[in-house]
Amino acid sequence: MASGSGDAATLARMAEAIRHRGPDDFGFHHDACAHLAQRRLSIIDPHGGHQPMANETGLLWITFNGEIYNHAALRPALEQAGHRYQTRSDTETILHAFEEYGPECLRLFQGMFAFAIWDAPRRRLFCARDRLGIKPFYYYWDGRLFAFGSEIKALLEHPAISPALAEELLPEVLAFGYTSGNRTLFRDIHKLMPGHRLVLDVSGDRAELKIERYWDLPENNADKLHLDPRHWIAETRRRLEQSVEMHLMSDVPLGVFLSGGLDSSAIAALAQRAVSRPAQTFAVGYSEAPFSELSHARRVAHAIGTNHREVSIGIDDFFGALPRLIWHEDEPIAWPSSVSLYFLSKLAAQHVKVVLTGEGSDELFGGYQRYRWQKLNQRWARAYGIVPEPLRRWARGQIETSRLLGAGLRRKLRHTVLGRDLGFESLFVQNFYCAFDAGVRCEDYMRYWNARREDSPLARTLYADQKTYLVELLMKQDQMSMAASIESRVPFLDHTLVEFASRIPDGLKIRGRTQKYILKAAVRDLLPRDIIHRKKMGFPTPLRQWLLDPRAEPLYAALRSRHGLLAAYLDSREVEALIHRHRAGRLDATDRIWRLVNLQLWGDLFLTGRREVAWNRAAARA
């Protein structure tokens, strides 16, 4: 954290709020203008990488979260340039690279990072976040006080920062589950966006804050590259092997999250090939068999020869942990799988300090079912568009209200052209991302979609997903693993691999009914064929069934509370009707109820002063 004013006690409170992110070590630096604190999870050079860290002269100070995987390769050139190393840590490489190259040092780094460097003589703070947004960076700025941290809760410990709701963002959060721009649900607290850097200059009479983008995905030029598919497949394999090997860099025990799906299985298989002993793999599942992938994970672990462990969670574990995990996430939890990921992280933390995950593959290679459905919807829309709009509107109303249709069928029809307007925003974005979509504008998503008009529809969609949806997935990954004090790494998101994947022709990503065709072809010798080609489950949870269970009543009680955040914004009769229709089986309102419950509990935890009430109510058992 850094600020223009403060004291040691304030900084200590801010650091203590995120102790879980760094239980191994802590440190502080103070001068007349800046105050830095660090909670460290010691992974590279555990004994020598203490932070905040100074350069040789003691004039530059850095606090850093993440890993620079190519730091050892950068070191010789920096030493030849005259920089003297005191440690083996990647933190020191960032410092020396900044001394040598200034802000342009960012182009050298391969890794995940969020860091701040205080240049005391120039009275300038330089901050940066990695290209894809793997590591978080939050900040507050009111023209006089600048404060930053890896989690919002640290900022809220500063006496000048009070939690307040940015109520104009409620529609977006209810629809998507998160905010995809640089704002958070806390008024005046922002995110430094992925691929951006920030400079705060306090050398003059008036402080100046400047933010600029330093990286973006190159323009797609796949149509210009007419290469043999075998080339693309072989190069995909080579680059993925290279990335996994790089992400295995660690001075502490390391493992892999293994769901038994294609992505995590590919990472686990490549990791196992790169190490000399059985790799550690970890899986999470449920007693409800249709939602559990444990048997698939076991099959993969046996096939590739890892040392495998698993944990199974139930309804009581899930609902009991929810309030504390909302606190860890700082904002409402977008997806139920976050809860499962926390229990998986807790299991892994008993054995390792670092895990590799399969996150990011779907956004690179076209893995989500919605990409194929959108292609079909667009084809159907051309024919259905001939039907007069009044008739189309009538059909949408019937799908929404008819008692002749079951909840499951109603949900499926809402995802087709019969249940939607025919424009891209309705047919794709509101269709597949929004729980509440009436009147919701998808401005951030559409801004990225429209920024790549020359690209193919699939390339534009993957780009927009990487800029919005994936960033929130990465925050889930970071915050749930850090809640258990372990670090998660994402080999699919090495930026050179991401840039390469953007050039792969669409027909090698989705070929007929086969999605992620090129990845499946690239790893076909590593995994059982049925694992490679099995239907994607996507980390499911039995939430719909659990919300029908009597043990969910404490959540409904929280939702009905007249003292909760939502009481001022929602019609209680409409909320009650939604709950009743879901519990009666007339409507699958799982996503909507999840959004509402999360917002209500988040409000109690951060805004209404009812934190203990929220924890106790949700942990109650019927």
Buried (B, 14 or more C-beta within 10 A) or exposed (E): BBBBEBEEEBBBBBBEBBEBBBEBBBBBBBEEBBBBBBBBBBBBBBEBBBBBBBBBEEEBBBBBBBBBBBBEEBBEEBEEEEBEBEBBBBBBBBBBBBBBBEBEBBEBBBBBBBBBBBBBEEBBBBBBBBBBBBBBBBBBBEEEBBBBBBBBBBBBBBEBBEBEBBEEBBBBBBBBBBBBBEBBBBBBBBBBBBBBBBBBBBEEEEBEBEBEEBBEBEEBEBEEEEEEBEEBBEBBBEBBBBBBBBBBBBBBEBBBBBBBBBBBBBBBBBBBBBEEEEBBBBBBBBEBEEBBBBEBBBBBBEBBEBBBBBBBBBBEBBBBBBBBBBBBBBBBBBBBBBBBBBBBBBBBBEBBBBBBBBBBBBBBBBBBBBBBBBBEBBEBBEEBEEEEEEEBEEBBEBBEEEEEBEBEEBBBBBBBBBBBBBEBBBBBBBBBBBBBBEEBEBEBBBBBBEBBEEBBBBBBBBBBBBBBBBBBBBBBBBBBBBBBBBBBBBBBBBBEBBBBBBBBBBEBBBBEEEBBBBBBBBBEEBBBEEBBEBEBBBBBBBBBBBBEEEBBBBBBEBBBBEEBBBBEBBEEEEBEEBBEBBBEEBBBBBBBBBBBBBBBBBBBBBBBEBBEBBBEBBBBEE
